[in-house]
Amino acid sequence: MTALRTDVTAGGQAGSRPREPRRGKQLAIVLVLAGVLVTGAGIALAVRGSSPAPRFTASGTVTLGKDPKGDPKSIGKPCAAAPNGGYGDIRTGAQVVVAGSHGNTIAVGTLSSGVERGGPKAGYSCVFTFRIADVPPGEGFYGVSVGTRKAAQYAENVLSAQTVNLIYGG
């Protein structure tokens, strides 16, 4: 006896190929596209989040001495350090260095012209200013030095937001 063989598929017809459900294909396509979008968004956020913080400007003053014998008429006028007073390295154009937490130089500027400040009771001082742009963030602590003087240490939140003051001989 001969066996009768019939192949019946999902369509119910003998000899036809099985059909794949359309909903399954559509769902698969939607899931793949959603995965691509989520991955792309994650990469975009990672790249955006890894950009460095903006650099800041360090501002400050350097004050030399308090001379009780100053001239009241000199207040607001240009002044300079006396070379023989031990401050010859602090003068107009002197280099101001900002060092990182490991002591490496990360930014450099110069002193402006000194201006006489004070009065008879408080004494007279020669005050220089500086502004050093492009200081990189992220060091935590910074050293600021002028001329051959030892660096004064400042926390990043102070150096980046306030005017710092270095005082010598006063």
CORHU-V16901 format. One record per run of one state. SS is the DSSP state (alpha for helix, beta for strand, coil for the rest). FROM is the first residue (numbers start at 1). TO is the last residue. If there is no record, write none. Layout:
<<SS;FROM;TO> <SS;FROM;TO>>
//
This chain:
<<coil;1;7> <beta;8;8> <coil;9;13> <beta;14;14> <coil;15;21> <alpha;22;49> <coil;50;55> <beta;56;67> <coil;68;71> <alpha;72;74> <coil;75;77> <beta;78;79> <coil;80;82> <alpha;83;85> <coil;86;94> <beta;95;99> <coil;100;104> <beta;105;110> <coil;111;113> <beta;114;119> <coil;120;122> <beta;123;135> <coil;136;140> <beta;141;146> <coil;147;151> <beta;152;155> <alpha;156;159> <coil;160;162> <beta;163;168> <coil;169;170>>
//
